[in-house]
Amino acid sequence: MEHSKLPFTSHFSKLRDQPKWVLKLILAVILSIATAIVSTLAIDYIELYKDMGLSGAQLEQTKTFAKISGLVGGPISSIIGIGVTFLIFWIIARIINSDASKKSIFSATLSYTIIIKIIGLVILLIQWATGLSVTDYNIASLNVFNKGNNVLKAFNLQNLIGAYVFGVMLYATFRLSKKSSIIWSIIYLIVVIGFGVIGAVINN
């Protein structure tokens, strides 16, 4: 398993015996802060709130509040998200009777989080650099073909890679069989896309 050619397999396998997490937690927090900053810079708040009928002063106040909320709330929600993700992964480990320790599961959770956040940050940086609206488009999703379609945003490369990394974690860290890991990955993808679609429908 340690010699598998699949990306990240060796890394997640090592986490069973070397579950380092301190530096990874710091990196995850830094990535969360960086993502919040880039998101704030990339969002065109005037375009976002133009249909609300706000006066100039009200628009400025709303922009300021939204920016502060994004810069502060983004990292905080990400840290909470890490805790929730760890809890979900720990529950799954118990369900499948994995002998992976809590430390290994937490370290794997951080590795998973870092990989997903790096991908998301790269996508944001590309859209910010090219001036492509992050509220209207996600260049890594089917939404790139249909401006403003949030349902299509759920079908994106980040979710696919997330499902893959999740499967590798189950296989290499939790020592689940290859077949079962694939099944859980498919379930993961269905659930993530499903919640994305439901969220988009509710917000429309």
Backbone as CSV, one residue per row, in Angstrom:
resi,resn,N_x,N_y,N_z,CA_x,CA_y,CA_z,C_x,C_y,C_z
1,MET,0.826,-1.208,0.000,0.000,0.000,0.000,0.861,1.258,0.000
2,GLU,1.950,1.213,0.774,2.830,2.357,0.836,3.469,2.676,-0.504
3,HIS,3.530,1.651,-1.399,4.193,1.824,-2.687,3.184,2.036,-3.822
4,SER,1.949,2.261,-3.482,0.931,2.509,-4.492,1.298,3.748,-5.288
5,LYS,1.002,3.707,-6.580,1.317,4.829,-7.460,0.226,5.894,-7.445
6,LEU,-0.879,5.618,-6.777,-1.953,6.606,-6.722,-1.498,7.820,-5.913
7,PRO,-1.757,9.029,-6.407,-1.364,10.247,-5.678,-1.912,10.275,-4.259
8,PHE,-1.087,10.684,-3.313,-1.418,10.874,-1.897,-1.529,9.575,-1.089
9,THR,-1.486,8.420,-1.741,-1.649,7.166,-1.005,-0.528,6.963,0.008
10,SER,0.690,7.183,-0.422,1.837,7.011,0.477,1.746,7.967,1.661
11,HIS,1.359,9.210,1.387,1.244,10.210,2.452,0.225,9.781,3.499
12,PHE,-0.975,9.403,3.054,-2.030,9.028,3.995,-1.709,7.718,4.719
13,SER,-0.943,6.864,4.082,-0.534,5.624,4.739,0.413,5.905,5.900
14,LYS,1.313,6.856,5.703,2.290,7.207,6.748,1.628,7.829,7.973
15,LEU,0.457,8.376,7.794,-0.216,9.053,8.896,-0.659,8.084,9.994
16,ARG,-0.703,6.807,9.690,-1.060,5.820,10.716,0.027,5.747,11.787
17,ASP,1.280,5.867,11.375,2.406,5.761,12.306,3.026,7.109,12.638
18,GLN,2.819,8.098,11.754,3.400,9.424,11.975,2.308,10.493,11.828
19,PRO,1.374,10.497,12.761,0.232,11.433,12.660,0.558,12.851,13.121
20,LYS,1.464,13.504,12.416,1.822,14.873,12.777,0.669,15.805,12.393
21,TRP,0.415,16.789,13.272,-0.736,17.642,12.997,-0.541,19.127,13.326
22,VAL,0.409,19.478,14.159,0.550,20.863,14.601,0.824,21.807,13.431
23,LEU,1.856,21.513,12.649,2.205,22.376,11.512,1.090,22.381,10.469
24,LYS,0.440,21.249,10.309,-0.650,21.173,9.334,-1.846,22.015,9.779
25,LEU,-2.092,22.040,11.077,-3.183,22.870,11.583,-2.882,24.346,11.337
26,ILE,-1.633,24.743,11.571,-1.219,26.124,11.327,-1.371,26.463,9.845
27,LEU,-0.956,25.540,8.967,-1.062,25.751,7.525,-2.525,25.854,7.100
28,ALA,-3.374,25.025,7.686,-4.798,25.061,7.352,-5.407,26.406,7.726
29,VAL,-5.002,26.947,8.876,-5.502,28.250,9.320,-5.000,29.353,8.389
30,ILE,-3.720,29.284,8.010,-3.146,30.282,7.091,-3.874,30.249,5.752
31,LEU,-4.151,29.050,5.241,-4.870,28.914,3.975,-6.289,29.475,4.092
32,SER,-6.904,29.290,5.252,-8.254,29.827,5.478,-8.239,31.347,5.450
33,ILE,-7.235,31.931,6.081,-7.109,33.390,6.101,-6.830,33.920,4.698
34,ALA,-5.932,33.240,3.976,-5.594,33.654,2.611,-6.816,33.572,1.699
35,THR,-7.591,32.505,1.862,-8.803,32.336,1.060,-9.811,33.445,1.347
36,ALA,-9.950,33.795,2.630,-10.877,34.869,3.015,-10.444,36.200,2.416
37,ILE,-9.141,36.462,2.426,-8.617,37.724,1.879,-8.846,37.800,0.367
38,VAL,-8.482,36.720,-0.342,-8.642,36.709,-1.796,-10.118,36.786,-2.179
39,SER,-10.967,36.078,-1.437,-12.410,36.123,-1.710,-12.940,37.544,-1.580
40,THR,-12.495,38.231,-0.521,-12.932,39.613,-0.291,-12.470,40.530,-1.417
41,LEU,-11.245,40.328,-1.872,-10.711,41.153,-2.959,-11.374,40.832,-4.296
42,ALA,-11.783,39.580,-4.473,-12.317,39.154,-5.762,-13.790,39.496,-5.954
43,ILE,-14.501,39.700,-4.871,-15.941,39.968,-4.967,-16.201,41.440,-5.314
44,ASP,-17.023,41.651,-6.304,-17.442,43.003,-6.688,-18.714,43.326,-5.896
45,TYR,-18.545,44.002,-4.763,-19.675,44.249,-3.873,-20.680,45.224,-4.472
46,ILE,-20.219,46.148,-5.299,-21.141,47.086,-5.945,-22.091,46.332,-6.867
47,GLU,-21.535,45.397,-7.628,-22.356,44.568,-8.527,-23.286,43.667,-7.720
48,LEU,-22.770,43.160,-6.601,-23.529,42.223,-5.770,-24.762,42.873,-5.142
49,TYR,-24.608,44.149,-4.735,-25.698,44.824,-4.015,-26.413,45.887,-4.845
50,LYS,-26.145,45.949,-6.125,-26.688,47.033,-6.949,-28.216,47.024,-7.045
51,ASP,-28.819,45.816,-6.911,-30.272,45.709,-7.064,-31.025,45.882,-5.744
52,MET,-30.308,46.258,-4.686,-30.950,46.394,-3.373,-31.492,47.799,-3.125
53,GLY,-31.232,48.710,-4.064,-31.754,50.065,-3.938,-31.126,50.862,-2.814
54,LEU,-29.876,50.607,-2.517,-29.190,51.304,-1.427,-28.628,52.644,-1.901
55,SER,-28.597,53.607,-0.981,-27.978,54.888,-1.300,-26.464,54.713,-1.252
56,GLY,-25.723,55.735,-1.655,-24.268,55.645,-1.671,-23.688,55.314,-0.312
57,ALA,-24.162,55.996,0.723,-23.658,55.764,2.078,-24.036,54.377,2.579
58,GLN,-25.273,53.966,2.290,-25.725,52.639,2.714,-24.933,51.538,2.018
59,LEU,-24.630,51.771,0.732,-23.857,50.787,-0.022,-22.455,50.631,0.558
60,GLU,-21.840,51.738,0.922,-20.505,51.698,1.509,-20.513,50.974,2.851
61,GLN,-21.543,51.243,3.653,-21.665,50.569,4.945,-21.862,49.065,4.764
62,THR,-22.682,48.716,3.793,-22.941,47.303,3.521,-21.685,46.610,3.020
63,LYS,-20.936,47.276,2.140,-19.680,46.722,1.631,-18.683,46.493,2.762
64,THR,-18.569,47.492,3.629,-17.626,47.386,4.755,-17.998,46.238,5.674
65,PHE,-19.278,46.125,5.991,-19.751,45.050,6.868,-19.497,43.679,6.230
66,ALA,-19.782,43.571,4.917,-19.597,42.299,4.217,-18.124,41.892,4.185
67,LYS,-17.247,42.874,3.964,-15.819,42.589,3.932,-15.301,42.122,5.292
68,ILE,-15.709,42.829,6.332,-15.285,42.461,7.680,-15.822,41.079,8.056
69,SER,-17.080,40.839,7.703,-17.696,39.539,7.990,-16.956,38.416,7.274
70,GLY,-16.559,38.678,6.029,-15.839,37.672,5.258,-14.453,37.401,5.809
71,LEU,-13.746,38.481,6.164,-12.381,38.346,6.670,-12.331,37.675,8.040
72,VAL,-13.320,37.966,8.873,-13.351,37.386,10.218,-14.086,36.043,10.233
73,GLY,-15.245,36.034,9.599,-16.069,34.830,9.626,-15.515,33.680,8.812
74,GLY,-14.809,34.005,7.708,-14.260,32.950,6.853,-13.325,32.009,7.591
75,PRO,-12.259,32.524,8.202,-11.329,31.655,8.943,-11.998,30.934,10.116
76,ILE,-12.892,31.644,10.833,-13.556,31.015,11.975,-14.420,29.837,11.532
77,SER,-15.196,30.055,10.468,-16.052,28.976,9.964,-15.215,27.820,9.429
78,SER,-14.036,28.127,8.877,-13.156,27.074,8.374,-12.609,26.219,9.510
79,ILE,-12.244,26.871,10.616,-11.740,26.139,11.779,-12.840,25.250,12.365
80,ILE,-14.046,25.799,12.445,-15.181,24.994,12.914,-15.416,23.826,11.954
81,GLY,-15.260,24.124,10.649,-15.432,23.088,9.632,-14.449,21.944,9.788
82,ILE,-13.224,22.262,10.185,-12.218,21.216,10.411,-12.673,20.289,11.539
83,GLY,-13.201,20.900,12.609,-13.688,20.099,13.732,-14.852,19.203,13.331
84,VAL,-15.777,19.758,12.556,-16.939,18.975,12.104,-16.494,17.851,11.177
85,THR,-15.562,18.165,10.266,-15.049,17.155,9.337,-14.363,16.021,10.085
86,PHE,-13.550,16.381,11.091,-12.890,15.358,11.910,-13.918,14.456,12.584
87,LEU,-14.965,15.066,13.132,-16.003,14.288,13.810,-16.678,13.314,12.847
88,ILE,-16.960,13.795,11.628,-17.586,12.930,10.623,-16.656,11.777,10.252
89,PHE,-15.384,12.094,10.032,-14.419,11.050,9.672,-14.234,10.051,10.815
90,TRP,-14.246,10.551,12.057,-14.101,9.669,13.213,-15.302,8.724,13.318
91,ILE,-16.509,9.251,13.078,-17.720,8.424,13.111,-17.655,7.348,12.031
92,ILE,-17.207,7.751,10.827,-17.074,6.787,9.736,-16.067,5.703,10.112
93,ALA,-14.967,6.102,10.752,-13.950,5.132,11.178,-14.544,4.120,12.146
94,ARG,-15.411,4.594,13.036,-16.055,3.681,13.994,-17.044,2.755,13.271
95,ILE,-17.749,3.313,12.293,-18.734,2.508,11.553,-18.057,1.359,10.817
96,ILE,-16.908,1.639,10.217,-16.223,0.612,9.428,-15.222,-0.188,10.273
97,ASN,-15.239,0.051,11.589,-14.358,-0.675,12.516,-12.877,-0.506,12.182
98,SER,-12.487,0.716,11.803,-11.078,0.988,11.525,-10.301,1.074,12.835
99,ASP,-9.043,0.620,12.790,-8.204,0.690,13.985,-7.328,1.952,13.988
100,ALA,-7.613,2.882,13.080,-6.847,4.140,13.031,-7.087,4.939,14.313
101,SER,-6.026,5.497,14.867,-6.150,6.267,16.102,-6.798,7.622,15.827
102,LYS,-7.280,8.264,16.884,-7.886,9.597,16.740,-6.859,10.592,16.197
103,LYS,-5.604,10.430,16.635,-4.544,11.330,16.179,-4.321,11.168,14.678
104,SER,-4.350,9.926,14.209,-4.169,9.654,12.781,-5.338,10.211,11.974
105,ILE,-6.538,10.057,12.510,-7.733,10.562,11.828,-7.700,12.088,11.759
106,PHE,-7.274,12.733,12.859,-7.198,14.194,12.868,-6.135,14.677,11.886
107,SER,-4.989,13.997,11.857,-3.925,14.365,10.929,-4.396,14.188,9.486
108,ALA,-5.125,13.097,9.225,-5.665,12.843,7.884,-6.701,13.906,7.519
109,THR,-7.495,14.318,8.502,-8.492,15.375,8.284,-7.814,16.669,7.858
110,LEU,-6.708,16.998,8.511,-5.976,18.223,8.173,-5.361,18.123,6.777
111,SER,-4.813,16.956,6.434,-4.241,16.770,5.093,-5.325,16.934,4.034
112,TYR,-6.466,16.312,4.271,-7.618,16.429,3.372,-8.011,17.902,3.221
113,THR,-8.115,18.607,4.348,-8.520,20.009,4.345,-7.537,20.877,3.565
114,ILE,-6.251,20.650,3.791,-5.211,21.447,3.125,-5.269,21.260,1.608
115,ILE,-5.417,20.024,1.170,-5.477,19.733,-0.266,-6.667,20.451,-0.908
116,ILE,-7.833,20.345,-0.267,-9.044,20.970,-0.801,-8.926,22.492,-0.805
117,LYS,-8.350,23.044,0.270,-8.224,24.500,0.369,-7.230,25.046,-0.649
118,ILE,-6.158,24.325,-0.908,-5.179,24.776,-1.908,-5.837,24.844,-3.284
119,ILE,-6.614,23.831,-3.609,-7.309,23.811,-4.896,-8.280,24.992,-4.993
120,GLY,-9.057,25.197,-3.924,-10.005,26.302,-3.909,-9.322,27.655,-4.015
121,LEU,-8.182,27.797,-3.333,-7.451,29.066,-3.365,-6.874,29.334,-4.754
122,VAL,-6.367,28.297,-5.400,-5.826,28.447,-6.758,-6.919,28.903,-7.712
123,ILE,-8.102,28.311,-7.592,-9.231,28.691,-8.438,-9.599,30.162,-8.209
124,LEU,-9.644,30.558,-6.943,-9.953,31.954,-6.602,-8.921,32.920,-7.173
125,LEU,-7.642,32.562,-7.025,-6.564,33.432,-7.511,-6.640,33.614,-9.028
126,ILE,-6.946,32.527,-9.729,-7.054,32.600,-11.190,-8.205,33.528,-11.584
127,GLN,-9.350,33.362,-10.911,-10.510,34.203,-11.251,-10.274,35.658,-10.868
128,TRP,-9.602,35.874,-9.740,-9.290,37.245,-9.328,-8.322,37.895,-10.306
129,ALA,-7.294,37.147,-10.718,-6.283,37.683,-11.633,-6.863,37.983,-13.014
130,THR,-7.842,37.199,-13.430,-8.434,37.386,-14.758,-9.667,38.282,-14.725
131,GLY,-10.088,38.694,-13.510,-11.248,39.572,-13.399,-12.570,38.875,-13.622
132,LEU,-12.582,37.542,-13.478,-13.813,36.784,-13.683,-14.590,36.722,-12.365
133,SER,-15.824,37.171,-12.373,-16.637,37.270,-11.162,-16.772,35.932,-10.443
134,VAL,-16.429,35.921,-9.155,-16.541,34.685,-8.374,-17.976,34.440,-7.929
135,THR,-18.817,35.466,-7.998,-20.221,35.281,-7.654,-21.020,34.736,-8.831
136,ASP,-20.539,34.969,-10.032,-21.248,34.499,-11.228,-20.688,33.191,-11.775
137,TYR,-19.385,32.977,-11.571,-18.735,31.815,-12.177,-17.858,31.047,-11.194
138,ASN,-17.685,29.771,-11.494,-16.644,28.950,-10.883,-15.997,28.215,-12.043
139,ILE,-14.769,28.594,-12.386,-14.129,28.060,-13.587,-13.854,26.565,-13.514
140,ALA,-13.962,25.982,-12.316,-13.721,24.547,-12.168,-15.030,23.758,-12.165
141,SER,-16.135,24.435,-12.501,-17.440,23.772,-12.480,-18.160,23.923,-13.814
142,LEU,-19.294,23.226,-13.940,-20.107,23.332,-15.147,-20.749,24.710,-15.267
143,ASN,-20.746,25.449,-14.166,-21.307,26.795,-14.148,-20.576,27.741,-15.094
144,VAL,-19.366,27.386,-15.497,-18.594,28.240,-16.397,-19.308,28.400,-17.737
145,PHE,-20.217,27.455,-18.043,-20.961,27.527,-19.296,-22.298,28.254,-19.148
146,ASN,-22.655,28.601,-17.903,-23.957,29.233,-17.666,-23.837,30.209,-16.503
147,LYS,-23.616,31.453,-16.811,-23.396,32.509,-15.809,-24.484,32.541,-14.748
148,GLY,-24.045,32.552,-13.479,-24.967,32.702,-12.368,-25.744,31.460,-11.983
149,ASN,-25.518,30.348,-12.668,-26.240,29.111,-12.357,-25.548,28.406,-11.188
150,ASN,-26.074,28.613,-9.989,-25.454,28.050,-8.790,-25.656,26.543,-8.663
151,VAL,-26.667,26.020,-9.331,-26.867,24.563,-9.317,-25.692,23.878,-10.006
152,LEU,-25.263,24.440,-11.137,-24.136,23.860,-11.870,-22.814,24.017,-11.120
153,LYS,-22.751,24.988,-10.195,-21.531,25.155,-9.398,-21.246,23.927,-8.534
154,ALA,-22.290,23.185,-8.190,-22.128,21.995,-7.353,-21.378,20.891,-8.088
155,PHE,-21.421,20.948,-9.409,-20.726,19.936,-10.217,-19.352,20.495,-10.590
156,ASN,-18.402,20.349,-9.665,-17.105,20.971,-9.896,-15.940,20.042,-9.602
157,LEU,-14.783,20.441,-10.117,-13.563,19.650,-9.986,-13.153,19.485,-8.528
158,GLN,-13.387,20.498,-7.724,-13.015,20.449,-6.314,-13.740,19.316,-5.588
159,ASN,-15.018,19.115,-5.916,-15.773,18.022,-5.304,-15.257,16.666,-5.760
160,LEU,-14.877,16.566,-7.029,-14.336,15.315,-7.556,-13.020,14.951,-6.868
161,ILE,-12.155,15.945,-6.743,-10.868,15.697,-6.078,-11.096,15.386,-4.604
162,GLY,-12.057,16.081,-3.979,-12.387,15.803,-2.589,-12.823,14.359,-2.392
163,ALA,-13.641,13.855,-3.309,-14.096,12.467,-3.240,-12.924,11.505,-3.396
164,TYR,-12.004,11.845,-4.297,-10.824,11.001,-4.505,-9.947,10.960,-3.245
165,VAL,-9.663,12.146,-2.687,-8.818,12.221,-1.492,-9.478,11.488,-0.324
166,PHE,-10.791,11.625,-0.210,-11.538,10.927,0.832,-11.370,9.415,0.682
167,GLY,-11.477,8.932,-0.552,-11.315,7.506,-0.807,-9.912,7.017,-0.479
168,VAL,-8.910,7.812,-0.854,-7.516,7.458,-0.555,-7.297,7.414,0.952
169,MET,-7.879,8.357,1.663,-7.758,8.380,3.122,-8.362,7.112,3.735
170,LEU,-9.542,6.730,3.265,-10.175,5.515,3.773,-9.311,4.289,3.499
171,TYR,-8.752,4.238,2.322,-7.947,3.086,1.906,-6.600,3.044,2.627
172,ALA,-5.900,4.187,2.676,-4.529,4.196,3.185,-4.426,4.423,4.698
173,THR,-5.276,5.278,5.246,-5.208,5.575,6.683,-6.141,4.675,7.490
174,PHE,-7.364,4.501,6.995,-8.347,3.697,7.719,-8.228,2.209,7.411
175,ARG,-7.452,1.877,6.360,-7.236,0.495,5.925,-8.538,-0.201,5.493
176,LEU,-9.376,0.552,4.811,-10.578,-0.016,4.218,-10.201,-0.645,2.883
177,SER,-10.947,-1.632,2.440,-10.640,-2.276,1.173,-10.805,-1.291,0.019
178,LYS,-10.157,-1.607,-1.101,-10.223,-0.710,-2.258,-11.659,-0.563,-2.760
179,LYS,-12.381,-1.682,-2.821,-13.759,-1.653,-3.315,-14.643,-0.806,-2.404
180,SER,-14.535,-1.007,-1.090,-15.349,-0.245,-0.136,-14.985,1.238,-0.160
181,SER,-13.701,1.539,-0.355,-13.257,2.937,-0.416,-13.883,3.644,-1.614
182,ILE,-13.960,2.941,-2.734,-14.572,3.502,-3.938,-16.060,3.766,-3.707
183,ILE,-16.736,2.814,-3.057,-18.163,2.973,-2.772,-18.404,4.184,-1.874
184,TRP,-17.583,4.316,-0.821,-17.713,5.463,0.081,-17.407,6.771,-0.650
185,SER,-16.475,6.743,-1.584,-16.147,7.941,-2.365,-17.331,8.387,-3.220
186,ILE,-18.012,7.409,-3.794,-19.192,7.709,-4.609,-20.292,8.305,-3.737
187,ILE,-20.474,7.718,-2.552,-21.467,8.243,-1.610,-21.123,9.682,-1.229
188,TYR,-19.836,9.912,-0.950,-19.349,11.254,-0.614,-19.716,12.240,-1.721
189,LEU,-19.447,11.857,-2.967,-19.691,12.744,-4.103,-21.181,13.061,-4.247
190,ILE,-22.007,12.036,-4.082,-23.456,12.223,-4.191,-23.962,13.174,-3.110
191,VAL,-23.474,12.968,-1.878,-23.916,13.795,-0.754,-23.476,15.251,-0.935
192,VAL,-22.201,15.459,-1.302,-21.671,16.819,-1.465,-22.389,17.554,-2.590
193,ILE,-22.540,16.893,-3.728,-23.246,17.513,-4.849,-24.709,17.757,-4.487
194,GLY,-25.310,16.787,-3.792,-26.705,16.917,-3.386,-26.940,18.131,-2.506
195,PHE,-26.082,18.311,-1.486,-26.210,19.471,-0.610,-25.963,20.767,-1.378
196,GLY,-25.021,20.732,-2.327,-24.746,21.917,-3.136,-25.941,22.311,-3.971
197,VAL,-26.593,21.334,-4.578,-27.763,21.592,-5.411,-28.927,22.105,-4.551
198,ILE,-29.154,21.453,-3.408,-30.240,21.864,-2.511,-30.012,23.307,-2.026
199,GLY,-28.768,23.619,-1.648,-28.446,24.963,-1.193,-28.678,26.000,-2.275
200,ALA,-28.324,25.643,-3.523,-28.501,26.577,-4.640,-29.989,26.816,-4.918
201,VAL,-30.792,25.745,-4.842,-32.220,25.872,-5.084,-32.899,26.724,-4.023
202,ILE,-32.498,26.514,-2.764,-33.098,27.267,-1.659,-32.757,28.752,-1.755
203,ASN,-31.528,29.052,-2.171,-31.074,30.445,-2.231,-31.536,31.177,-3.481
204,ASN,-32.064,30.454,-4.447,-32.536,31.106,-5.677,-33.892,31.770,-5.480
